[in-house]
Amino acid sequence: MPTPTGINVIVVGAGFGGLTAAIECHRQGHSVRIYENFPSLKVLGDIISFGANAGRIFNRWSDGKIARRLRALSIDLSSYGFRIHKYDTGEVVHHQRNKPEMDGAPIFNGHRGELHEVVFKYATEELGIPIYLDNCVEEYFENEEKAGIVLKNGERVEADIVIGADGVRSKARELVLGYVDKPKSSGYAVWRAWFSNTDMIKDPRTKEFCENGDTFNGWIGPDVHFLFSTIKGGKDCCWVMTHKDEHDIDDSWSFPGKLEDVYKVIEGWDPVVKAIVEKTPSLVDWKLVYRDPLPTWVSKHARILLVGDAAHPFLPTSAQGATQAMEDGVTIAVCLKRGGKNNVPAAVRVHQEIRYERVRAVQKTGESTRDRWHKTDWEAVAKDPTKISFPREEWIHLHDAEKHAEEVFDETFKKVTTPEPAEGVTLLPVGPIPVAV
């Protein structure tokens, strides 16, 4: 068991980012509680991806036990790879092979709800982290000494720090920013679906995807792409299609989708795509919204911190949204441990200093990957098929969030706690700043 730090942490939100923040705070010796709006855990959603930088985090939990559980539920593309098709002819223009997984850093792609259930149960049942479901947070508050939340029933709960991991509509955003930032349309939307192979395996056009283990295929078209996977040995099917969408959005941007709208987009496409779509029992129409990059994730007194989507929403083409939320959770837990109970605000500012530029750089890959596919130069691809491959940037996947935070903490702590010199004044060097470890 880690040495208790005496730091009390409230985490708002029990998604991957919130759960990771809670688990990592527990690992580092902090006392942590989770408050979640949903009344119960439900295995919902479709496919989600975790890069090697997330796998490195999962693998540290219970000596790899959690990673092994996730592996059993995840797609295995070690032999199949990723086959990229031209949208109209169906020709496979590039067969992107999977790189061997790094030791201790597995990659996971699976059903969001099933993977989430593993992490949720690990946090609550095995680690015993208290979670209070059906508790809507109405307000965040802070002063120089404490931070807290006000629940829907009027109860006020305090801690040394509150971590807002409750998504893009987090009420903590308003407190941190001092104003309400409205979501804006990105000009794109995604149709998403997950279903069994019952009809797929009966159709000669699609049964190959269900009889050859796990598969992953993409069809790239003009300003649109369609990604299709089979998982669990071909038993389950899922697809996502990113396409142009100019509809106005409000506070809610996820709706039931209509197959007739999909058929209009794929008119003239490879018939195999329509054969897949027509077997889809239902789908979700998810409007891709964005918000202006936040100037800060930290509140005035640095007792409230935004993490994950509450701080930095990602496009799905980055395949890093959940992973970056996990890196947030790891980093703040390390910073709180290294700073100690008397330096919580400084530790929160150190977290932002460590994470901010990396997150912004990773966010940009979502746009660059989308543009690579949506503005494909097919003549260039014919000469070099790798131009259409899905980027796997080493600087992203080789990152070890825990190791990095430990390595740069001291230097960053000095940076955020050293006052700016007045104009015309030169500060003399001072001795090392004492840091609790």
N, C-alpha and C positions, 0 to 999 in steps of 0.2 A: 504493500500500500504506500502511496506517496505521502510525504510529510504534509500535514494540513497547513495551508497558508493563512487561514482565517479570513479569506476573501469570500464574501457572499455574492453570488451571481444569479440574476434572473435572466432566463432566456425566453423570449416571446416568439413562438412559432416552433412547430415540431416537424418541419420538412428536413431535408438532408442537411442544410446549413445549420439549422437550429439544433438538431440532434448531434451533429458533429461538434458544434461549439460546446454543448453540454457534456458530451463524452470526453472531449479533450480537457475541459475544465476539471472534470472529475479525475482524469489521469494526472493532472498537474497539482492536485491537492486542494482545489477550490471547492466550496460548498455551493451546489447549483440546483436550481429548480426550473422547470419548464411550464409555461402557460400556453395553452393551445385553444384556439377558437372552436375547432371541430369537436362535436360531442363524442365521436368514437373513431377508431382506426378503421378505414375502409381500403381494400386493395383495389385502387382505381388507377386509371391512366393507361399509357401505352409505353413505347420504348424510351429508354433513357440511357445515356452514355457516360461512362466514367473513364477518364484517361489514366495513364500510368501514374501520374502525379496524385490522383485520388487513390489508386490501388496501393500506393506506398503507405497512405494513411490507414486504409482498411486493414492492411497486412500487419500493422502494429497492434491491432486490437486483439487481445487474448491470444497472442502468439500465432496469429494467422488463422484462428478458428473462424472468425467472421468472414474473412476473404474466402475461405473454403466453402462456406455456406452460400455466398454470393456466386461463386464459380458454378455451383450446381444448378443455379437458376439462369445463368447467362449464356448468350450465344457463343458458339465455338466456331470461329472462322479460320482456324489455323491451317486448314487444308483448302477451304473454298475461296477465301479472300473476298475482294470487292470487285464485282464485274460492272463496268460502266458502259451503257448502251447509248447509241445515237437515237434520239426520240422517235424519228420517223421510220427508219429502216430496221431498228432493233439490233443492228450490228454491235457486237462487243468491240468497242474501240480501244479499251484498255482494261487489262486484268491486273488489278493492284493486289499484290501478295501482302499478306500480313507479316510484319516483322516479328521475330521471336520475342516473347515477353521477357522483360528484364527480371532478374531475380528480385523477389520482394516487391515488385511493382506490377501486379497484374492489371489487365484492362477488362472492364465489365460493360456489357451491353445487354440489357434485359428489361423486363416489365417493371415500370416505375413502382407500382404498388407492391409487387412481390419483393423487390429489393429493399424498398422502404420498410416493409414489415420486419425484415431481418434486423435492420439497424434499430428500429423502434423497440423491438423486444429485447435487443441487447442492452440498450440504454436503460430501459425501465425494469425489466425482469432480472437480468443478470447483474447489472451494476447498481440497481436499486435507486436510480435517479428519480426523484419525485416528479410526476407530470400531472398537471391539473387540466383535464379536458373540459370542453364546453365552458371555457372561461374567456369571454370576449374582452379584450383590452380596449377601454374607452379613451384612456389618456395616459401619457407619459409625463413624469415630472422629475425634477432634480434640483439640488442645491450644491454647495461646495463640498458637502460631506456625504450625501447619499443620493440615490436615484430610486425611482419606483414607478409603479403602474397603478392605475385605478381600473378595477374590473366593473363589468356591467352591473353587478349587484351593489356597487358602491364601495366595496372593500379596497383599501389601500395597502399595497405590499411594497416593502422597501428592501434595498440591498446596496452593496457598495457600487455595483455597476449593473445596468440593464442592457442586454444585447438584443437589438431588434432584428429578428430573423423572420419577420412575418410578411415578406413579399413587397411588391411594388406599391401596394396600397397601405403600407404600414403607417400608422398614425405618428410613429416616431419621426418620419421624414419631415413632417410639418414642424415639429419641435426643433429638429436639427437645422433646418433651412430657414425657419422663420416665416415661411409662406407655403402655400399649397401649390405644388407643381402638377399640372394636368398632363395626362398621357396624350401622346400624339400618334397619329397613324404613321407607320413606316412605309406604307404603300404596298405592303405584302401581307399575305395571310397563309396559314398552313391548314390543310385538311389532314386529320389524323385518324387512324383506325387500327383496331386490334380484334382478331376473330380467329376461330378454330379453322382447321384445314378441311372440314367436312366436305364442302363443295369443291374446294381447290383440287383435292386429290382425285376427284371423279372426272375432272376435265383433262383430256389429253394435252391441252395447251398449257396447263398450269401444274400438272401433277409432278413434273420434274423437280419443282421447288420443294415438294413435300416428301420426296422419296430419296433425297440425297443429303440427309442431315441438315444442319443449319446452313442457310444461304443469305447472301446480301447482294442485291442488285440495284443499280441506279440508272434512270433514263434522264438524259440531259436535253432540255429543249430551250427555245427562245424565251428567256426571262422566266423560266419555270424548271423545276426539277422534281422527280418522283423517285423516292427511295423505298425499296420493298425488302423485307426480311422474313425468313422463316426461322423459328426458334424451337428449342426442345425437341431436336431431331426432326423438325418439319411438322410438328403437331399444331403449333400456333403460327399465325401470320400477322404481320403488321406493315402498314405503309404510311408514309407522310409525303405530302406534296406542297412545296412552297411555290406560290404563284402571286401575280399582281392582284392587288385589292385596294380600291380607293375609298371603301366605305368609311363613313365617319364612325368614331367609336366614343363610348362614354366610359363609365366606371366599370362596366362588364364587357368583356371582349371574347368570350368563349360561348359558342352557340351550337345547337345541332346542325350538322351539315346536310347538304342536299346532293344526292348522286347526280342529278341532272346538271348541276353546276360543274361537277367534275367532268362529265362527258363533254361539255362544251370546250373545256380547256384541252382535253386530249383528242379532240377531233383531228384525224389525219395522223395519229400516232401509231406506233407499233401495236398491232392488235392484241398482243399479249398483255399490254397495260390495261386495256379495256376488259380483257378476260379476268384480270385480277380485281379490278374495281367493281365489276358487276356482281361479284360474290360477297361484297362487303355489306353486312347487315345494317350497320350504322356507322356514322363518323362524326367527328367534332370539327367545327369551323373555328379555328383559333386565329384571331386577328393579332398580327405582330405589331405591338405598339412599342414606342420608345419614349424615354424622357431625356431631357438635357442632362449631360454628365454633371453629377453633383460636385460642387466646389469643396465639400467636406462630408465625411461620414460621421463626424464627431460633434456632439452637442457643446453648448457654451462652456459648461463646467467639466466637460469630458467624462461624464458619468454615464452617458448613453451612447452606444455605438451601433451603427447600421452595418449589417453584414448580408451577404448573398444578394438576392434580387432587390431587397430593400435599399441596398447601396448601389448596385451595378447590374441591371438586367442585361442578359446576353441573348443574341440571336441563336437559334438552334443550330445554324451552320457552323458555329464555333465548336460545338460538342464539348463545351467547357463550363457551362453555366453552373451546374451542380458541383462540379469539381472545384471551381474557384470559390464557391460558398464554403466548401469543406476546408480549403486552404485558409480562408478567413478564420474559421473556428479553431484551427490548429494554432494560428499565429497569435490571436488574442489570448489564448490560454497560456502560451509560453510567455508572452509579454507581461501578463499579470503575475505569473510566478516570479519572473526575473525582477520585476519592479517592486513587488511586495505590497502589503496592505496599505502602507503609508504613501505609496506612489501610484495609486490606481489611475488618476487622470493622466499622469505622464505616460504610463504604460499604454493607455488607450491611444494617445497621440503617437506613440512609437509604432503601434500596430498600423495606423493609417500611413505613416511615413514608409513603413516596410512594404505595404501592399499596394499603394495607390497607383504607381506608374506601371507595375507589372499587370495589374488588372486592366488598366486602360489599353495596354498593348495587346493583351489576349482578346479583349472585346473587339478590337479592330479585325481580328482574323475571321470573325463571323461575317463581316461585310466583304472581306477580300475573297473568302471561299465562295460566297454566294455570287459575287461578280465573276469569278473565274468560271463558274458553271453557266450563269445566265447570259453571259456575253461571250460565249465560246467562239473562238476562231477555228472552224473545223479544218481549214487548210493547214493551220499550224499544228493541230492535233494529229493530222494524218502523218506529218513529218516527225512529231515527237509526242506520242500518246501520254507521256507523263504530265503534259501540260493540263490535263483534265483530271488528274488524280486528286484524291482528298489529302490535303496537306497534313503532315504529322510533324510538327515543329519540335525539334529536340529541346530547344530552350523552354518550351512549355512542359513537355513530358518528363524531362530529366530533373525537374525541380523537386526538391525535398523541403516542404514548407516548414517542418519542425526544425530540421538542421539549419536552414537558412535563418530562421528567427533567432535561434540560439547564437549563431555566429555574428550577426549584425546588431544584436540588441544593445550591447554596451556603447558602441559608437553612435547608434541612432538615439539612445537615451540622452547622451551628452548633447547631441544636436538639438533635441526638442526642449531640453531644460536649460540650455545656455541662453541668457537674454541677449537680444540684439544690442550691440553697442550704440550709444547715442552718437549722433553725427559729430565727427571730429574727435571721437574718443576711441582709444585703443585699449582693449582689455588685455591684461597680462595673463599668461598661462597659469592655471590652477592645478591642484592635485586631482587625482581620480575621484569621481563621484561615487559614494558608497551605494551599492546596489544589493538588495536582498536576493539571495539565491536559495 
